[in-house]
Amino acid sequence: MKTILCFGDSNTWGYDPASMTAPFPRRHPHDVRWTGVLARELGSGYRVIEEGQNGRTTVHEDPLNLCRKGKDYLPACLESHKPLDLVILMLGTNDLKTLFNLPPSDIAAGAGVLARMILSSESGPDNRPPQLLLLCPPLIGDLTHLPETAARVHDGPARSAQLPRYYDALATTLRCPYLNTQPLLTPSPLDAVHLDASQHQILGESLATKVKELF
């Protein structure tokens, strides 16, 4: 059996954009989330571990949303779930927040720190590194009807559209498999960030095809 760790933010956690006006975040059902779709499409020969967290960044501490730095949690996560055959890494959206004031190149560099941690770890079979599948996160959608979000993620749509250039270069440097999710996915118009059920289905099916190619 192959074991796959999916390490990401709220779009891996399965945040339902319809809950944006609710008093607390709500998740899509397990079988609707892309991780659940991936597990179903891959079948019984694979174990898919979902490790998503709302607000998770690559390497940056959010003073308004503590304990969200991926770099801090990743080593323990890898150790806890070893041996891992594959880690799917999709982070960077929260690094676009205005308070970090980061150019897209630095966001990809943050993802690169985590990628190198995975590829230099002993969390794979026989204490070797696992394989890494790097994902460029989805676009941020139109924010003109969401002024509060637009203020928190300054120029989010344009800056997120620049990420593939740098994630592609990172994957080339690391010589790891890569998938740009932006041509595949459209964020919900409700909040312009999160994926509705149909987009989770698309991502899960696309990743299942990619994973089968790897193995």
Secondary structure as UniProt FT lines:
FT   STRAND          2..8
FT   HELIX           10..13
FT   HELIX           17..19
FT   TURN            20..21
FT   TURN            30..32
FT   HELIX           34..42
FT   TURN            44..45
FT   STRAND          46..52
FT   TURN            54..55
FT   TURN            63..64
FT   HELIX           70..81
FT   STRAND          86..90
FT   HELIX           94..96
FT   TURN            98..100
FT   HELIX           104..119
FT   HELIX           125..127
FT   STRAND          131..136
FT   TURN            144..145
FT   HELIX           147..152
FT   TURN            154..155
FT   HELIX           156..161
FT   HELIX           163..174
FT   STRAND          178..180
FT   TURN            182..184
FT   TURN            189..191
FT   HELIX           197..214
//
